[in-house]
Amino acid sequence: MKIRTEQCARTLERSLPSAFLMSGEEPLQKQEALDLALRLAREQGFEERLRYEIDLHFDWAQLFNEWNAPSLFAPRRVFDLRLNNLRLSKEASAWLIAAAREAKGDNFLLVSVGKLEAAQKKSAWVQAFEQHALWLEVWPLKDGELLAWMERRLRSQGLSAEREALQLLSGQIEGNLLAAAQEIDKLALLFAQGTHLSSEMILSSVANSSRHTVFEIGEAIAQSDSQRALRVLHGLQQEGEEPILIAWAVTREIRLLADFSTRLEHGETPAHAQKALRIRDPQMRHYTTKARKGSRLWQSLLLEAAQFDRIVKGVAPVGSSRPWPALTALMLKACRG
């Protein structure tokens, strides 16, 4: 069965499936679905959790054997699979199909993937989850959906709000669900249950979560989101941020991509490189895509970053670009790389 985010809690609490697929790129909704599934599994006696990071070089035979072997520590186990690579072998696909069709027993399968393209949704293993198990597809929320989501979130905290107040809150968090969740949690601490929030209440108590940070530049580069990167850069410039600090974030991202792509070119597995460089799961797909451009590109951008460092310190050759235009050009090259 395929479900939407708002159906997730009710569906899982009614009956925990034998297998549960979560796809999409909105991190808060996926994490909360995962946390709920794990909590319900623990309550039903699934005491051991085995987590697998699956990349192109993953040894599926190891997973097959563990799935079929009885546990020495707990009779019921959760198999938590993070699919960082969707180019599955016939054996892996066949195993996922069989696991999705398997009757509820002592193994509970959780599979988490990024965004599935149209062709991937039609693959046999995804269809098996939809027909025989459970599939949650998570989408970034649009404006109307975001308001409805905030309304449900407030209701779960015993609060309600005027439409205008919801729109005000939505404008301040700029679609960032994690920021919205944090602000709603804070509102629950500030106001008694049953309070109907007005715009004035929201305005007086909610921090402006749309204020940009230099770390957002790095996220935008990893995601090749030039428009977001420019918006954040201009926001930081208006807030009086020093270009040297923003350059640090840009250079850090370029250096990380250079290191990651070099490791892959030298035969290191993506999972090992991810662990060594501490790349977060939701970003892994983006880094893998950008690494395909080759380490030479990122090494050349590191040289440009060094040139910018000389510009901002006032020791660059005469005729060099001014700091902000030079920083903008470097950032856009990193986004488009």
N, C-alpha and C positions, 0 to 999 in steps of 0.2 A: 504494500500500500504506500502511496506517495502522499505526504502531508505537508502542510505549511507550518511556519514557525508558531503561529498562534494555536495550532492544534497539537503541538508536540507534547506539552505537559499532560494534557488530558488523555492523549493516546497512550503514552508510556505508563502512566499511573493506572490506566484501566487494564493493560496487559503488556508486560515486558516481552518483546519479540525475541526470537532466537538469534536474529542478526539485524543490525541497524546501520544504515549507510547515511552519512552526513556529507553534503556537497555544498560548495559555495565559498565566498571570500569575505563575508561579513563576520569578523572574529567573535564579537560578543555573543551573537545568537548561537553560533556553533559551539562556543565554549560552555554556554549555559545548558544547551541540549546535552552535551557530553557529560557535564557535571551531574545533571539530573539522572541520566542513564546509569552512570556509575553508582550514584547513591541508591537508586532503586535496586540495582544488581546486588550491592552489599547487603541491603535489607533482605534479599531473597537468598542469601547464602553464598554468593559468588565472592569468595574471600581473597583469591589470588588474581592479580592483574599482570598480564604480560604485554609489554608494549614493543611494537616493531616499527622501525623507520624503513620504509621500503623504497629503494632507489633502483636504478638500472641494473646494479650488480647484486641485488639481494638474493640470498640463497633460500628459495621457496621450499626446498626439501626440508630444511630445518624447521620451518613453520608446519609443514605437513606432518612431520614426525611428532612434534610437540602437541599438535591438535589431537592426534590419535593416542598419545601416551597418557596413562593415568598420572595425576599429580601426586607427589609424595607429601605435599603440604596442605592442599585444600582440594576437596572433591569437586568443587565448582569453580570455574575460572573464567575471567574476562580476557579475551584476546583483542587488544587495542592496536589497530593497524593504521598507520599514517602513510597513505599512498602519495609519495612525492613524484612517482613516475607512473604514467598510465599506459605505457607501452608494454602490456602484459603478454607473457607467453601463453600458449594454448593451455599448458598445464595449470598456470596460475589462474587464468580465466575460468577453466573448468572447476578448479577447487572452490573459487568464490561462488560459482553457480550452485555447486553441491552444498556449500555451507549455508547459503541463503535459503535453500530448499529444505535443509535439515530440520527435523522436528525439535522442539525445545528440549534441551537436555542439560548436561553439565558444563557445556561451553557456551558462552555468550560472545558473539562477534560484533565488534565495533569497527567500522571502516570510515575514515575521514579523508576526504579529497578536496581539492580546490574546485574552481569553477569547471563544470563539465560542458563541453561544446555539444552542439546538436547531434553530431555523429556519435559521440561518446555516450550520450544518453540512450541511444538505440542499441548499444552493445549488449550482448547476451547476459553478461554478468550484472549490469545495472538493471536490466529488465527483470532479472531473477529477484533482485531485492524489491523492486516495485510490486511484483506479482506474488511473492511468497514470504517476504519479510517486511521491512519498513525502510522507507527512503525519505529523508528530510532534505529538501532543497532550499538553501538559504540565499536570499537576494538582498542587496542593499535597498533600504526602504526609500520610496519616493515621498514627496511632501505629504500627501494625504495619508499614506501608510504610516509615516513617522508620527503624525499627530495621533492616529489611532493607537500606535504602539505606546506612546507616552501616556495616553489616557488609561490604557490597561495597566501600565506600570504604576501610575499613581493610585489606581483603584486597588491594586494588590497591597499598597501601603496604607489603605484606608483614607485616601485623599481623592479629591476631584478638582477640576479647574475649569474656568471659563474658556471659551474657544480662543478669545484674544490672548489669554494668559498662556495657552498652549502654543500659539503662534509666536509669542514673544520668546518663550523657552526654546522653541525650534530654531529661531533666528540666531540665538546666542550660541547654540552648540554646533551649528553648521553640519547637521547630519551625522555627527559623531555619537554613536549609540553609547559608547563607554562613558563619554562625558555626560550624556543625558542621564544614564543610570546613576552616576555619581551625584549629579545635581538633585535627582529625585530622592535618592537616599538621604541627602542633606535636608531637603524639604520635610521629609518624614520625621527628622529629628527636631526641626524647628516648630512644626505645627501639629496640633493634636489631631487624632483620627476623627474623621467626619468633617474636617475643614474643607470648604469650597474656596479654592485659591483664586484670587483676583490678579490682574496684571500688576497692581501695585505691590502685592505680596511677592510675586515672582521677581520684580525689578529690585526690590529691597534686599532680597536674600540670595539670589543666584549669581554666582561669579560669572564673569564673561569668559566662557570656555572657548570662544572663537579666537582668543588672543593666540597668535602664532608663536612657535618656538623653532629654534634652529634645527631641532631633530626632525621636524616635518619636512625640511628640505631633503634630508637623506631618504625618507620614505618616498617622496615624490620622484627622486632620481631612480631609486630601485624599481619603481612602478612605471617608469618612462612617462610620467604625467607632467608634461611641460607646462600646461596651463596652471595646475596646482602649484608647481614650483615657482612660477612667476608671481602668482597671487600671494604666496607666503613671503617671497623675497620682498615684494613691494610693501607688504604689511610690516615686515621687520624694519625696512628702511624708514617708513613713516613713524614707527615707534622709537626710532633713534638708535637701533642696534648698530654696533660697529661692524663694518664689512669683514674685518679680520676674524671675528667669531663665526660669521656665516661661512667664510672661506674654510674654516676649520671643519665644519660639518660637511661641506662639499668635498673637500680633500679626503676626509675620513671615508666617505662613501666610495670615492674613486679608488682609494688604496685597498679597501675591502674587496671591490670587484676585481682589481688587478691580482690580488692574492688568491681569491677564489678561482678565477679563470686559470691562473698559473698552476695551481694545485691540480685542477682537472686535466690540464694538458700534460701533466707529469704522471697521470694514471691514478691519482687519488680518487676514491669514490665520493660522489656528492654528499652522502651522509657523513662520511668522516670529515670532509672539508667543512660541512655545516657545523658539526660539533666543535671542531678546532677553532672556527671563527665566530662561534656563538651567533649564528644566523637564526632568527626566529622562524618557526614553521610557516606562518602565513606568508612570509616574504620569500621563502625558498624557491618557489616557482619563478618569481621575477628575477632572482639572482641567476638561476640556471639559464634562463632565456638570454640575459645580457652577457653571460659568460661565453656564449657561443660566438660573440663578436671577436673573441680572441684576446689574449693578454696584451698583445702589442698595442691595441687601441687604448687600453686603460693605462699602460705604462706611458704612452705619449701624453695622455691627459694629466698624469702625475707631473710630467715636465712642465706643462702649462700651468699647473697649480703652483709649482715652484716659482715660475715667472710672475704669477700674480702676487705671491708673497713678497717679491722684490718691489712690485709696483706699490703695494700698500705700505711698505716700509720706506718708500721714497728713494730707493737705490736702483730702480730700473733705468735702462738707457733713455736718453732724451727722445721724446716722440712716442713713448709707450702710452697705452690706453689709460684713462682715468679709472679709479678703483671700481665704481659701481658698474659701468659698462663692461669692464673686463670680467668682473665676477658674474654678471648676467650671462655673458657669452660662454664662460667656462661651465656654468651650471646647465645651460641648455645643451651643450655638447654632451655632457654626462647623461642628461635625460634621454637624448636621442641615440646614444650609443647602444 
